[in-house]
């Protein structure tokens, strides 16, 4: 939560076995049970996340095709830099 406190008031809710993070009632990130932080991407943010080489969250249930969720792993550099993390989160929120 400290990483994104520059965005303003945040709320959380359990989701996907982890924790969903909301800003003004809009989910923009999740913290997975293993501690991985993922940002939600829609619209132009998808191309931006892909250009940054961020990992797209996919999963596969037994006997089914892989499915992709609209979340990308936060870059390692942003884990240590709240300004970078908030800049990416603000941009992601803009497209949600």
N, C-alpha and C positions, 0 to 999 in steps of 0.2 A: 504494500500500500504506500510505503514511503517513496518508492520509485516514481509513482504517479501522482503524488500529492500536489504537484504544481498545476494539475488540471482543474482543481477545485474540489468540492465535496464529492466523495466517492462512497458507494455502497457496495456490498457484496452479497452473494447468495451461492449456496452449494450447487454445483452443476458438473456433469460429466465426471464425477468422482473427484472433482477439484473445486475450485472457487472461481465464480464469475465476478468480474469487476465492472461496475456501472458508473457512469458519469451523467448526471442529470437524467437518470432512469434509462440510459442507453448502454447496453452491454458493448464493451469495446475490447475486453481482454479476458483471458482465463488463465488461471494458474493450475496446471495439471497436478495430479497427485504426486508425481515425481519431482515437482518443483519447476518444471518447464513453463515459461510464460509465453503465451501466444496472443497476438493481436488479431482482431477481426478485420478482414479486408473485403471490401466490395467496390465495384466501379473501378475508378482509376487506380485505387490502392493495390489492386491485384497485380497490375503491371509493375508498379513501384516495388512491391514486395518481391516479385519474381526477379526484377532487375538487381535487387540487393542480394539475391541468392538465398533468400530466407526459405526455410523448410516449410512446405505446405503440409498441414495435418491430414493424413489419410489413415484409414483403418480398414480391416477386412474381417468380416464375420465368416466363420467356417462355411464353406460351400457357396459363398457369394463373391461377387466382384468387389474390388476395392472401392471404397467410397471416400470422397473428399469433403472435409468440413471447411468452412470459410475462415480458417485461422492459420496464421503463419508464426513461426518461432521468432521471438524478439532477438535481434542480433546480439551477440556476446558483448559488443562494445556498449550497447545501451543498458546492459545489466549493471554496469559500473558508472553510468552517466545519466542521472535523472533528466537533464536537459534534452538529451537525445531521445530518451524513452518517451518523454512528454511530447516532444515534437512529432514523433512517429504516431503516438496515440491521438494527438490533436488532428493530424492529417487523416488518420483512419476514421475518427469520429465525424469529420467533415463529409465523408462519403457514405456514412451509414444512414 
